[in-house]
Amino acid sequence: MHVSKWITRVRKSVRSKKSPLRSPRLAQAAGVAVIVLVVAAAFVVAAHPPDSPVDVVSPLPVKAMVAKASASAKKSGAPPSHAPATAQAAHVPDAVTITGCLERSHDEFRLKDTQGADAPKSRTWKTGFLTKHSATIAVIDAADRLKLADRVGDRVSVSGTLEGREMDARRVERIGACES
């Protein structure tokens, strides 16, 4: 009998206490903080335009231009011009050279501390997305002709085509040891 009264008293005391997390003032303060953070993030994003302009090309005008060119070629008797069907077919990436420290992560090779005119830059939350730093680039050598595994830990100069943050490597030269 004594134990059952004690259990009942403990249950009542647990039920009667208010949790500090259920406080209306705390919920209101948390809501205001979330709104302030969202507004601040919007200002940071609006203040810094994207790194490269985006050209939006609608496929409709390209098709219309091709149709117009073929119609005018039929009227004049000239052979039709071979215009690309889309804007993507006309884009061919240029060869670039980027210098950096070669490292290996599982089966992927990466360049860190990149330098070069065409080296991509990135922003991090640590600097409030205000300053740009060198970005890590994935180095792809599908046929393993360049023997990248032998050059891990070296500062290398990699030449090839860069698309986004992936480089299809064509040539690798050792410059020196990485400073770590």
Order of alpha helices (4+ residues) and beta strands (2+ residues): alpha-alpha-alpha-alpha-beta-beta-beta-beta-beta-beta-beta
